[in-house]
Amino acid sequence: MRGTWPAVAFFAAAALGPIVVRDAFFLDSLILILLWGASAAAWNVAGGYAGQVSLGHAAFFGLGAYSAALLGTRWGVSPWIGLVVGAVLATAFGFILGFLSNRLRGPYFVLATIAFSQVLLIVASRWRGFTSGSEGIPVPFRPGFWTLGIADKRVWVYLVLVLAALLYLVQLYLERSRRGYQLAAVREDEDAALSLGVPARRLKVAAIAASAALTAACGTLWAQYVGFVDPYYVFSVDLSVRFCLATILGGIGTPLGPFLGAAFITLLETSLRARFGGIGAGLVGIYLIIYGVVLILMVRFAPQGLVPWIGDRLRWRPRLGPTA
Amino acid sequence: MHVIPQLLASTILLGGIYALIAVGLTLIFGVMRVVNFAHGEFLMLGMYLAFWAFTLLGLDPYVTLVLGLPLIFGGGWLSYRLVMRPVVHASHNVQVFTTVGLSIALQALALVLWSADSQFVRTSYYAVVVRFGGMALNLAQIAAFAVAVLFTAALFAFMRWSYTGKVMRATAQDRHAAALMGIDTGRVFALTWAVGITCVGVAGVVLAPIYPVYPSIGLQFVLIAYVAVVLGGLGDMVGALIASLVVAFVEVVGSYVIGTAWKEVLYLLLFIAILVIRPAGLFGQRGAEVIGT
């Protein structure tokens, strides 16, 4: 298990956090870091490893959030079942999206994914009878583990830690398995991969579907933790951008990158919110300006992301990593 | 019934404005091979320019249009120098993320400067309706259409007959050959970007009297422009013009038949259908989307 010690250290620190610190603000930040990290890692499966850069992944996140929230509020079904339903739905939609956009490359694929997430946004925000439209859905608090009504933030930390670790392992698999090497070949040169007998089309669709299911699982947990589902947030392009921003920042196509990127973004956001939140809500926009500028600077000066960049400095290199 | 002429007139008015937005987008793609994901944000900035001039200086949006033209062009040129120039020859993903980053930053800038609330440019004539042959048309919409047609026509004439336009078309055809012929492609890219941004910024100024302004309004219009540009064939200016009318027609008739709430679904589904069936667009070259030019 070469090269995994930084990840082991990261997850161990996250696991120790709730034991050492009891502060609610700290725990909240930790949960959000792990959740956003897991979401970004799920994006990385398609965007980083398969090279299918999507700006519509919020669609899958929203599907997960809505499935659990709707099943819970309308029929009293457990969010765990909602999570599975959301993942199954997202897989189905992932297959459809992957299949339909199979021929598209570069900006064309990006445009298709944006359109796809916008369709779901409109359905969620206009279909008043079923989704309560643009008002969104408050997720009722029903105490108990089966209903995910958990007040203790420490339990939440371990819940999302399990998800985050699972996503790390999925990425590690993609980095070290035969399938992963094939995906890397497709990403770097699809025609060359095809000519070598790699089933490029099928692999791309499978990567998108798997990425969709994992993103939906993150969406379910996020909605249950935050307690509210707003269609204009969970289906927004901004949210999709957030996933890829965290991944690019940390290191696209590296297993730990999405988590480090998410940690950076979440800490920046919460600290600026804490500082400027009281003065004027408009100033909260400052962190978004920083996001934008950081994104522009990253892809220009360190397109491989922070993890390989730090790795270079420490003479430690992750095995794979696309050249942006 | 006066429904059909009314629908047609609305289609043409709306299509003219969409065309101006789409032409700028397709010009930038055609020459630079960059899909500008920040295009909508320049529309938003144009609208805020009109709003600011109106509330702070009491300037009518059409006066702002004339006075602000160098400002919009300069802003476009500056954004090229600062953001786009280093990535003109970079990979698609780098370009996508650079323009997405620009889009986030500009939207957030508007959020800080003007807050997330909807702002209005309430001119004295904002509710004036012109009745003509049984059709009722908004005066500001007619004016916006007239400006859009004027600018689009000027751009077409510029591309067709001016020497600079010829140079731009040559660069669009083959940037390496153009460079070998002594064309300074860097300057061509800067000019193309600035002209494309000017088109969409002008559209923003003339749309300000019609629509409320808020930081994320760009997305709504730019999605339509993407549909039109892909439908017409990315990089194809005449295609974008015709496709804008098609999209406007879908929107107007769709709003009439199934209501305004669901009209966006129509053109988004149209968009996905084009991308799946014929991603090169109606007039574009087949296979462009696979090569990823």
Chai-1 contact restraints between the chains, C-beta under 6 A:
chainA,res_idxA,chainB,res_idxB,connection_type,confidence,min_distance_angstrom,max_distance_angstrom,comment,restraint_id
A,V53,B,N93,contact,1.0,0.0,6.0,A-B,restraint_1
A,L100,B,V276,contact,1.0,0.0,6.0,A-B,restraint_2
A,R103,B,V290,contact,1.0,0.0,6.0,A-B,restraint_3
A,L104,B,P279,contact,1.0,0.0,6.0,A-B,restraint_4
A,L104,B,E289,contact,1.0,0.0,6.0,A-B,restraint_5
A,R105,B,G292,contact,1.0,0.0,6.0,A-B,restraint_6
A,G106,B,H92,contact,1.0,0.0,6.0,A-B,restraint_7
A,G106,B,G292,contact,1.0,0.0,6.0,A-B,restraint_8
A,P107,B,V35,contact,1.0,0.0,6.0,A-B,restraint_9
A,Y108,B,P279,contact,1.0,0.0,6.0,A-B,restraint_10
A,Y108,B,E289,contact,1.0,0.0,6.0,A-B,restraint_11
A,V110,B,V96,contact,1.0,0.0,6.0,A-B,restraint_12
A,L111,B,Y226,contact,1.0,0.0,6.0,A-B,restraint_13
A,A112,B,L275,contact,1.0,0.0,6.0,A-B,restraint_14
A,A115,B,L268,contact,1.0,0.0,6.0,A-B,restraint_15
A,A115,B,F271,contact,1.0,0.0,6.0,A-B,restraint_16
A,A115,B,I272,contact,1.0,0.0,6.0,A-B,restraint_17
A,Q118,B,L268,contact,1.0,0.0,6.0,A-B,restraint_18
A,V119,B,L268,contact,1.0,0.0,6.0,A-B,restraint_19
A,I122,B,E264,contact,1.0,0.0,6.0,A-B,restraint_20
A,I122,B,V265,contact,1.0,0.0,6.0,A-B,restraint_21
A,R126,B,A261,contact,1.0,0.0,6.0,A-B,restraint_22
A,V241,B,V100,contact,1.0,0.0,6.0,A-B,restraint_23
A,G282,B,V112,contact,1.0,0.0,6.0,A-B,restraint_24
A,G282,B,S115,contact,1.0,0.0,6.0,A-B,restraint_25
A,G285,B,A108,contact,1.0,0.0,6.0,A-B,restraint_26
A,G285,B,L111,contact,1.0,0.0,6.0,A-B,restraint_27
A,G285,B,V112,contact,1.0,0.0,6.0,A-B,restraint_28
A,L288,B,I104,contact,1.0,0.0,6.0,A-B,restraint_29
A,L288,B,A108,contact,1.0,0.0,6.0,A-B,restraint_30
A,I289,B,A105,contact,1.0,0.0,6.0,A-B,restraint_31
A,I289,B,A108,contact,1.0,0.0,6.0,A-B,restraint_32
A,I289,B,L109,contact,1.0,0.0,6.0,A-B,restraint_33
A,Y291,B,I104,contact,1.0,0.0,6.0,A-B,restraint_34
A,G292,B,G101,contact,1.0,0.0,6.0,A-B,restraint_35
A,G292,B,I104,contact,1.0,0.0,6.0,A-B,restraint_36
A,G292,B,A105,contact,1.0,0.0,6.0,A-B,restraint_37
A,V293,B,A105,contact,1.0,0.0,6.0,A-B,restraint_38
A,L295,B,F97,contact,1.0,0.0,6.0,A-B,restraint_39
A,L295,B,G101,contact,1.0,0.0,6.0,A-B,restraint_40
A,I296,B,T98,contact,1.0,0.0,6.0,A-B,restraint_41
A,I296,B,G101,contact,1.0,0.0,6.0,A-B,restraint_42
A,V299,B,V94,contact,1.0,0.0,6.0,A-B,restraint_43
A,V299,B,F97,contact,1.0,0.0,6.0,A-B,restraint_44
A,V299,B,T98,contact,1.0,0.0,6.0,A-B,restraint_45
A,R300,B,P86,contact,1.0,0.0,6.0,A-B,restraint_46
A,A324,B,S91,contact,1.0,0.0,6.0,A-B,restraint_47
A,A324,B,N93,contact,1.0,0.0,6.0,A-B,restraint_48
A,A324,B,V94,contact,1.0,0.0,6.0,A-B,restraint_49
